[in-house]
Amino acid sequence: MSLTALQVRQLNNMNAAAQRAQLGSLLGNIDPYVNNIFLDTTNGDDDQVSAGESWGTAFKTMEAALETVETLGEIHFVGDVREELVGSNLVFDVKIVGHGSLHHPDLPATGYNPGSSMWRAPAAPTAATSLLELKGRGWQFFNIAFDCPVDAGAIKLTRNALSTTAEFDASHASFIGCRFLSGAYGIIDNGGANNITIRDCEFAGMTSVGIYGLSTAVANPRSWKVFDNMFPSNVGGLGNATHIDLSLNESMIARNFFGTVLSTALYIDLTGGNGNMVTDNFMMGVFQAVDYVAGTGDSWVGNQTIDLSRGTETLDSGMSVKVPA
């Protein structure tokens, strides 16, 4: 097979990793995907030879990595990402992996390497813009610290009611072992994404909501799994105004720690949701509708609350046996 002049010009305008992916597609290879892309915000260079193909030739920006990654690809990064981006709605099952510990990637001096993976707003952020808006299915995030925007979320999951190449659907996303720190929101659902997994994460210092439902324009968010996460108590301003405010359907919230909130705001509010299971959590606050609001047909059994003997809602030990009322 020979390439057209237009295809050759397009290839010449791509970096090496993107060229490899495009050539694979044009030549009909069985596996045309770029499987591993590397990003180092300190030592990387988007324009170097073989950019993104190894740690030694890493990209410098997440924008370049997202422009290159294909379905089933992986982005491995270290350093301090200061970008606001939108993921492609036509690229699915991308894995973004942070390396190192979950702290600010400060460098002692020139010549040192960053030892963490953080994503935060640029120095001059765009108003009400999330760090990353997801529009494609099945994206996964591992071991990343997000310093959230003061007026938006770290991640916005967007779903619309369109189809084919115009469809946005961030369903089936996973967040494993991440930190969401000091912003307005951690994760925002915009439209009703389904089958979202949030596990072993921390949400701290959110001035609005840790996990928030902005819109149910397409559907209620369904089949979310929120397991083993920490929503710390308000000590030194690191509590959240509200931990979860989301109209969930048929979802499970289990084995989480819900500490005291910043003020008298709700801890969990599932208003508008239906058929959820909330169990085996540790719950600060008052176990009734002033602090915790169930969806229709929910089951809130087996949670350890600090609010003892709430009539028929808890046992004398504070163990929940009914939904908060």
N, C-alpha and C positions, 0 to 999 in steps of 0.2 A: 504493500500500500504506500502511495506517495502522498505527501502533504501539499495542500494548496498554498499559494503565496500568502493568503490571509492567515492561515494557520501558522505558518512560519513566523510571520510578523508578531502574532499573538504570543507565541512561545518566546520570542526574543525579548518581550516586555515582561516576562515572568522571572522570578528568582528560581534557583535550581530546584528547590523542593516542589514548587508549583509546576515547573516544567515536567518533572518526573510524573506527577499525577496526571497532567494533561496528556502527555505522550501515552501513558497507559490507557487512557480513555480513547484516544484517537486510534491507537493501534489494536484495540480490542483485547488487551490483556485481561486475564481472569481476575487479577487483584490489582487494580490501578491505584489503590488508596495510598496516601502518605500515612504510614502507621504511627510514626513517632516524630514529633516536632519539639524542638528545644528552645527555651527562652531564658535569657539571662539579662536582666535590666541594667546591670552594671557593666558587664563585659561583652554583651552582644552587639551585633551590627546587622541591621536589616538588609544592607546592600552588599555584603561580602559574598565571595564565592561559596556555594553550597550552604547558604544561609538557612538556619533552622534544622540542619540535618544531624547535628551532633552538639554536645556541650561546647566543644571547641570552636564551633561555627554557629553559635546560637543567635536567634533573633534578639533584637533589643526591645521590641514592642509587642504587646498582646494583639494589637491590630494586625500586624503582619502575620502572626501565628494563626489568627482566625481567618484571614484571607486565604491562607494556604491549606488549612486542615480540610480533610474530606470526611465523608461518612465513615464511621468506625475508627477515626484517627484519634491520637492522643497528643495532648500538649503538656509537656513537663516544664515547670518554670521555677525560678528562684529569683528573689529580689523584690523590688518595689514597683508594682504596676500602678501607674497614675493615669488611668484612662477610663472614658465612658464609651461603651461600645454596644453594638447590636449584633447578635448572632444570626447567621443565615437561617431562614426557614426551610431551606432545601438541603441542609446538612444535618444528619441524624447521628445519635449515639456517639457523640464526641465525649472524650474523657479529658478533664483538665486536672492535673495533679500538681500540688504544691510540694516542694522539697524543703526540708529543714523544719525548724520549730515555728510555732504560731505567735510571733512577736514582730514588732516593727523592725524592718531590715536596716538598722543603722550600721554605718561603716566606721570603725575606729579612726581610719585615716586612708588616704589614697593608697591603692594597691591591695587593700584587703577585699575579700569576697563577702557578699551578703550571706547570712546564715538563716534565712527565713523566707517565707512566701506570703506576701501581703498584697492585697488589691484595694486601692482607695481612690478617692476622687482626685482629679488633677488640681494644681494650684489655683486655677481659675475655673471652677466647675460651672457647667451649664445648669441653670435653675431647674429644680424638680426633675432631674435626670438620674436614673439608676446607673450603677456601675456597668451592669450587663443586662440587656433585655433579651430573654430567650424566646425564640420563635420556632425552633425545631425540636422534634421529639427525642427523648432518651438521653439528654446530656447528663453527665456525671461530674461531680466536683469532690475532690478529696484533699484534706489537709491544707486548707487555705484559710488565712485570716482576712476577713473583709472589714475594713474600716468604713462604715456606712456613711453615705451622704447625709447632711443635716436636714435635707428636705425631700429625700427620696429613699429608695431601698438599695441594698447591695445587688439583689437579683430581682428582676421582674419577669414573671412567667406569663406570657401573653398567648391567648387563644382567641381566634375570631370564628366566624360562621361561614367562611369561604371554603373553596376547594382547589384542587390541583396546585399550581405554582403560587397561587395567591393565598393559600392557607397558612395561617400561623397557628401552631399548636405545640406548646412547651410541655405537654404531658409526658409522664414517665421519666421525669428528672429525678436525680438522687443527689443528696448532700450528705457526705459522710466525713465526720471528724473535722468540721470546719468551725470557725469562730466568727460571729457577727457582732461588731462592737460599735457603740457610741454614734448612733445616727437616728434618723427618724424611723426607719423600718429595716428589718433584716431581709425577709423574703416577702414579696408581694405577688398575690395571684390576681391576674387581670383577665377575666373571662371565663374561668372555670376549668383549669387544668386537672387532669385525673392521674391517679397512680403515681403520686409524688412520695418519695421516701426522704425523711429527715432523721438522721441517726447520729448519736454521739456528737452533737453540736452544742455550742454555747451561744446564747443570745443575751447580751448584756448592754445596758445603757441606752436602750431604745426610747426616745422621747415620745414616740407614738405607739407602735406595736412591733413585737418581735416577728410574728408571722401574721400577715394581714390579707384579707380578702377585699380587693378594691372593687371588683365587678363580677357579677354572675351573668353577664350578657349572653353567653352561650349556654352555660349550665352551672349548677352548683359544683364546686370542686369535689371530686369523688374519689374514694379509695385511697386516701392519704394514710401513710404510716409515719407517725411521729413518735419515735422510740428513743429512750435513753439519753435525753437531752437535758441541759442545765439552763435554767432561767434563774439566775442568782438573786438573792435578796438585796434590797436597796441599802447598801453600805457604801458611802462615798459616791453616791449618784450612779452606781452601776446596776441598779434595778431597771426594770422596764416599766413604762407607763401602763401598758397592757401586754401580757405575754402572747396570747393567741386571740385573734378576732377574725373568724372565718366561718362561712356558712357551709360547713362540711356535710357531706352525705356518705354514709357507709364507710366511715374511716375509723382508725384506731389511734388513740393517744395513750401511751403506756410507758411506765417506768421512767417518768420524767420528774425532775425536781422543780417545783414552782415556788420560788421565794417571794418575799414581800415586794409589792409594786411601789413605784415612785410616790404615788398619792393614794387616793381612794378609788382609783379607776378599777375596772374589771380585771380579773386575772385571766379567765378564759370566757369567751363569748361565742357560742355556736348558734346564735339566733339565725333562724332561717334554714338551718341544717336539719338532717333527718337520719336516724338509725345508726348513730355512732356508738362506739365502745370506748369508754374512758375508764381505765383500770390500772391499779398497781402504781399510782403516782403518789408523790408526797406533796401535799397542798397546804401552803400557808394561807392566811386570811380566813374569812368567814365562809363556811360551806353553805351558802344559800345564794339566791339570785342577785344579791347586791354585789357579789364578787365572782360567782361562777354561774353561767347561764347555759343550760343544756339545749340541744336541738330536740325536735319532736321525735319521740320514740327512741331516745338515747338510753343506754345503760351505763350508769356511773357507779359500779359496784367494785369494792375492794381497794379503794383509795385510802391512804392514811392521811387524815386531816388533823389539824391542830385544834379544830373546832369540835369540842366534845359534846356528846348527848344532844344533838340537834333534832329533837323530837323523833320522827320516824326516818330521818335522813341518814343518821349515823348511829353506830353503837356507842356505848359509854366510852369505849376506847378511842372513838373518833374515826373508826373504820366506816367508810361509806357503804350504805346498803340501798340507797335510792338516789335519784337525780336531785341536785340542789333545787329547793323550792322557795 
